[in-house]
Amino acid sequence: MGTGSTLARRALGRELKRLREAKAMNQSAAGRVIGVSPQTIGRMEDGLPTKVSDLYVNALSDAYAATNDQRKMLLELALEVRTTQKSGGGWWRAYADSGIRLGIDHYMGLEESARRLATWKVTIVPGLLQTAEYRRAIAWTDSPGLPPEQVERRIEVAMRRQERLADAAFAVDVILWESVLRDQIGGPGVMAEQLRRIAFIGQRPNVSVRIVPFNASGHLGSVVGSFVLLEFPQLAATGLIEPPVVFVEEYAGDLYLEREAEVMRYRDAFAEISRVAVDPDTSRTLVLEIAKEYGQ
């Protein structure tokens, strides 16, 4: 599995920022070195798409007094970014006309690059487990005025995204509150099919699906709210491992948490929620029982 350009951009930006700060230079001064705005330096350091030529990297390496090994690492990361970008970037960019929400490009790049995804959901089935009909019902609820062709394009994105589950090296650990199973999105027929889909995917060797039932004792999950914890493999060029990221999806905007203390709080929360979740086999039985309750 390739890690794509997202992780290489993040690693490059992280190293450039570390070297700049060690030299006690601000972003404006760094921008003057290569003739760009401080905002462009900020985008580069944040791992966002921007030009990362060898000319820029060498000039900044000179200004930051980088060692030969540091310069070599930066150039290797920049090459990895450009090599991946030549393939056209992430496949999901071809669906820009579907009206998918802003910011999805960044998340999709992280998910595509991740080696492990752990998620706790209190509402809505995670996208990686959704059926087409369930996804369609969400789209019509979220954007009732959306043209049908854009709705179908969104569904194509969701189904294409699920191809990642076939990668045995991609570990997925899902914990769902029972409310996710009982919220009748799309009606009983849609929910029955969706729950059977959850039970089926949960049998994959790289996927774990567990449920926190309503009768579980008081747990942290109802306080924390839904989140995704993403962990990443080594970068091919340098062997660096990007720090994990916590993704919190909100109605008015998304949140990405990367500070070690923040990530640890969510990692600890996931462990605490895991403590009250029933095991995968019991969870599968519960999911199928609720599917039968929908009368389908």
Phi, psi and omega per residue, in radians:
M1 nan 2.279 3.061
G2 -1.431 2.649 -3.128
T3 -1.588 -0.067 3.128
G4 1.226 -3.107 -3.083
S5 -1.505 -0.289 -3.054
T6 -1.033 -0.869 -3.106
L7 -1.185 -0.693 3.123
A8 -1.100 -0.723 3.095
R9 -1.075 -0.750 -3.128
R10 -1.130 -0.753 -3.134
A11 -1.143 -0.748 3.116
L12 -1.067 -0.820 3.135
G13 -1.080 -0.702 -3.138
R14 -1.091 -0.754 -3.121
E15 -1.223 -0.691 3.113
L16 -1.107 -0.712 3.126
K17 -1.144 -0.738 -3.133
R18 -1.071 -0.757 -3.137
L19 -1.191 -0.691 3.125
R20 -1.095 -0.803 -3.117
E21 -1.177 -0.593 3.089
A22 -1.127 -0.488 3.121
K23 -1.554 -0.005 3.133
A24 1.033 0.675 3.074
M25 -1.821 2.517 3.033
N26 -1.584 3.028 -3.071
Q27 -1.173 -0.532 3.104
S28 -1.122 -0.774 3.133
A29 -1.145 -0.692 3.103
A30 -1.132 -0.673 3.119
G31 -1.100 -0.649 3.135
R32 -1.143 -0.488 -3.138
V33 -1.081 -0.681 -3.081
I34 -1.995 0.134 3.052
G35 1.277 0.654 3.096
V36 -2.237 2.970 -3.134
S37 -1.344 2.770 3.051
P38 -1.071 -0.501 3.100
Q39 -1.119 -0.643 3.106
T40 -1.178 -0.687 3.053
I41 -1.066 -0.710 3.119
G42 -1.081 -0.753 3.112
R43 -1.110 -0.713 3.132
M44 -1.078 -0.790 -3.105
E45 -1.248 -0.462 3.109
D46 -1.445 -0.028 3.130
G47 1.332 0.407 3.122
L48 -1.600 2.719 -3.088
P49 -1.016 2.127 3.058
T50 -2.852 2.933 -3.092
K51 -1.162 2.320 3.121
V52 -2.331 1.091 -3.115
S53 -1.281 2.794 3.069
D54 -1.085 -0.574 3.113
L55 -1.055 -0.813 3.112
Y56 -1.085 -0.828 -3.069
V57 -1.099 -0.743 3.139
N58 -1.164 -0.719 3.139
A59 -1.123 -0.741 3.115
L60 -1.201 -0.637 3.084
S61 -1.065 -0.711 3.085
D62 -1.098 -0.834 -3.086
A63 -1.123 -0.572 -3.108
Y64 -1.584 0.024 -3.112
A65 0.981 0.791 -3.135
A66 -1.216 2.562 3.060
T67 -1.279 2.939 3.108
N68 -1.050 -0.707 3.134
D69 -1.160 -0.683 3.114
Q70 -1.152 -0.739 3.112
R71 -1.077 -0.769 -3.133
K72 -1.061 -0.741 3.136
M73 -1.112 -0.757 3.131
L74 -1.084 -0.748 3.140
L75 -1.157 -0.647 3.105
E76 -1.158 -0.695 3.092
L77 -1.143 -0.747 3.130
A78 -1.088 -0.692 3.099
L79 -1.119 -0.713 3.130
E80 -1.106 -0.688 3.094
V81 -1.065 -0.881 -3.073
R82 -1.164 -0.687 -3.124
T83 -1.070 -0.753 -3.136
T84 -1.206 -0.683 -3.114
Q85 -1.137 -0.465 3.141
K86 -1.117 -0.398 3.133
S87 -1.367 -0.026 3.098
G88 1.765 0.054 3.128
G89 1.384 -2.901 -3.096
G90 -1.113 2.525 -3.107
W91 -1.042 -0.507 -3.068
W92 -1.190 -0.275 -3.140
R93 -1.184 -0.346 3.082
A94 -1.210 -0.193 -3.102
Y95 -1.855 0.417 -3.122
A96 -1.051 -0.447 -3.122
D97 -1.373 -0.001 -3.104
S98 -1.462 -0.118 -3.138
G99 1.328 0.361 3.110
I100 -1.112 2.653 -2.956
R101 -1.124 2.720 3.112
L102 -1.090 2.522 3.094
G103 1.599 -0.172 -3.086
I104 -1.146 -0.485 -3.120
D105 -1.049 -0.735 -3.115
H106 -1.161 -0.808 -3.125
Y107 -1.125 -0.762 -3.111
M108 -1.077 -0.646 3.085
G109 -1.104 -0.693 3.111
L110 -1.193 -0.789 -3.121
E111 -1.111 -0.716 -3.133
E112 -1.122 -0.487 -3.090
S113 -1.619 -0.239 -3.007
A114 -1.213 2.616 3.005
R115 -1.742 -0.359 3.117
R116 -2.550 2.415 3.086
L117 -2.272 2.172 3.069
A118 -2.110 2.254 -3.081
T119 -2.407 2.479 3.024
W120 -2.038 2.194 -3.094
K121 -2.189 2.266 3.064
V122 -1.776 -0.297 3.042
T123 -2.531 2.657 3.041
I124 1.136 2.219 3.063
V125 -1.098 2.371 3.113
P126 -0.993 2.553 -3.092
G127 -0.964 -0.605 -3.114
L128 -1.166 -0.274 -3.108
L129 -1.948 -0.043 -3.014
Q130 -1.280 2.533 2.946
T131 -1.462 2.882 3.129
A132 -1.086 -0.736 -3.109
E133 -1.168 -0.680 3.100
Y134 -1.120 -0.790 3.123
R135 -1.105 -0.655 3.123
R136 -1.123 -0.734 3.138
A137 -1.101 -0.689 3.098
I138 -1.115 -0.757 -3.114
A139 -1.068 -0.759 -3.127
W140 -1.204 -0.556 3.102
T141 -1.256 -0.759 -3.092
D142 -1.256 -0.689 -3.075
S143 -2.397 1.311 -3.055
P144 -1.080 -0.381 -3.132
G145 -1.617 0.100 -3.079
L146 -1.223 2.351 3.084
P147 -1.025 2.464 -3.097
P148 -0.941 -0.627 -3.112
E149 -1.158 -0.579 3.090
Q150 -1.253 -0.630 3.067
V151 -1.041 -0.800 -3.125
E152 -1.148 -0.570 3.094
R153 -1.181 -0.657 3.083
R154 -1.095 -0.677 3.131
I155 -1.168 -0.657 3.075
E156 -1.036 -0.720 3.112
V157 -1.063 -0.806 -3.110
A158 -1.077 -0.747 -3.105
M159 -1.247 -0.670 3.103
R160 -1.131 -0.666 -3.137
R161 -1.047 -0.589 -3.077
Q162 -1.272 -0.209 3.090
E163 -1.056 -0.408 3.135
R164 -1.071 -0.450 -3.120
L165 -1.130 -0.334 3.126
A166 -1.318 -0.190 3.132
D167 -1.431 1.918 -3.089
A168 -1.101 -0.363 -3.137
A169 -1.454 -0.079 -3.129
F170 -1.757 1.844 -3.092
A171 -1.594 2.287 -3.109
V172 -2.172 2.129 -3.131
D173 -2.096 1.893 -3.047
V174 -1.965 2.272 2.985
I175 -2.137 2.211 -3.100
L176 -2.060 2.400 2.950
W177 -1.289 2.599 -3.108
E178 -1.007 -0.462 3.133
S179 -1.025 -0.543 3.122
V180 -1.079 -0.624 -3.088
L181 -1.377 -0.392 -3.020
R182 -1.837 -0.100 3.069
D183 -1.366 1.928 -2.961
Q184 -1.395 1.224 3.065
I185 -1.290 2.105 3.139
G186 1.443 -0.096 3.119
G187 1.731 3.006 -3.055
P188 -1.014 -0.735 -3.120
G189 -1.099 -0.781 3.116
V190 -1.099 -0.744 -3.109
M191 -1.180 -0.693 3.121
A192 -1.057 -0.781 3.116
E193 -1.129 -0.705 -3.123
Q194 -1.118 -0.734 -3.117
L195 -1.197 -0.639 3.072
R196 -1.135 -0.602 3.086
R197 -1.129 -0.741 3.102
I198 -1.046 -0.791 -3.140
A199 -1.092 -0.658 -3.133
F200 -1.195 -0.864 -3.110
I201 -1.124 -0.586 -3.128
G202 -1.109 -0.214 3.102
Q203 -1.511 -0.138 3.096
R204 -1.141 2.496 -3.095
P205 -1.113 -0.432 -3.114
N206 -1.724 0.108 -3.098
V207 -2.166 2.304 3.040
S208 -2.108 2.251 3.074
V209 -2.151 2.116 3.112
R210 -2.228 2.671 -3.088
I211 -2.045 2.444 2.922
V212 -1.753 1.862 -3.090
P213 -1.267 2.817 -3.140
F214 -1.027 -0.529 -3.078
N215 -1.506 0.139 3.062
A216 -1.157 2.549 3.126
S217 -1.101 2.844 -3.110
G218 -0.794 2.258 -3.060
H219 -2.398 2.834 -3.052
L220 -1.201 -0.410 -3.038
G221 -1.006 -0.627 -3.126
S222 -1.260 -0.332 3.110
V223 -1.551 -0.712 -3.048
V224 -1.224 -0.765 -3.026
G225 1.484 2.978 -3.053
S226 -1.144 2.541 3.067
F227 -2.831 2.871 3.067
V228 -2.213 2.323 3.061
L229 -1.949 2.088 -3.098
L230 -1.934 2.309 3.066
E231 -2.138 2.650 -2.911
F232 -2.187 2.723 3.091
P233 -1.464 3.113 3.073
Q234 -1.188 2.561 2.992
L235 -1.326 2.381 -3.053
A236 -1.086 -0.706 -3.008
A237 -1.270 -0.671 -2.969
T238 -2.091 -0.251 -3.075
G239 1.369 0.033 3.102
L240 -1.190 2.622 3.045
I241 -2.046 2.108 3.123
E242 -1.225 2.463 3.107
P243 -1.077 2.676 3.129
P244 -1.149 2.823 -3.131
V245 -2.281 2.406 2.988
V246 -1.792 2.237 3.140
F247 -1.943 2.197 3.092
V248 -2.106 1.984 -3.098
E249 -1.564 2.169 3.124
E250 -2.089 2.771 -3.087
Y251 -1.102 -0.660 -3.074
A252 -1.763 0.036 -3.133
G253 2.819 2.678 -3.067
D254 -1.709 2.748 -3.120
L255 -2.201 2.269 3.078
Y256 -2.044 2.117 -3.115
L257 -1.947 2.231 -3.071
E258 -2.239 -0.274 3.140
R259 -1.088 2.457 -3.048
E260 -0.974 -0.744 -3.119
A261 -1.137 -0.681 3.131
E262 -1.171 -0.799 3.141
V263 -1.085 -0.701 -3.130
M264 -1.109 -0.647 3.118
R265 -1.080 -0.741 3.139
Y266 -1.258 -0.612 3.096
R267 -1.113 -0.754 3.096
D268 -1.128 -0.663 3.118
A269 -1.107 -0.725 3.135
F270 -1.109 -0.691 3.106
A271 -1.115 -0.680 3.133
E272 -1.196 -0.699 3.099
I273 -1.160 -0.666 3.107
S274 -1.018 -0.554 -3.096
R275 -1.099 -0.572 -3.099
V276 -1.751 -0.083 3.099
A277 -1.332 2.508 3.076
V278 -1.371 2.808 -3.047
D279 -1.178 2.866 -3.072
P280 -0.983 -0.717 -3.122
D281 -1.165 -0.782 3.100
T282 -1.129 -0.657 3.117
S283 -1.101 -0.759 3.138
R284 -1.090 -0.714 3.104
T285 -1.082 -0.771 3.129
L286 -1.099 -0.760 3.140
V287 -1.040 -0.795 -3.113
L288 -1.228 -0.574 3.075
E289 -1.123 -0.750 3.125
I290 -1.188 -0.618 3.072
A291 -1.039 -0.694 3.114
K292 -1.154 -0.578 3.127
E293 -1.091 -0.438 3.116
Y294 -1.303 -0.104 3.011
G295 1.339 0.441 -3.107
Q296 -2.041 nan nan
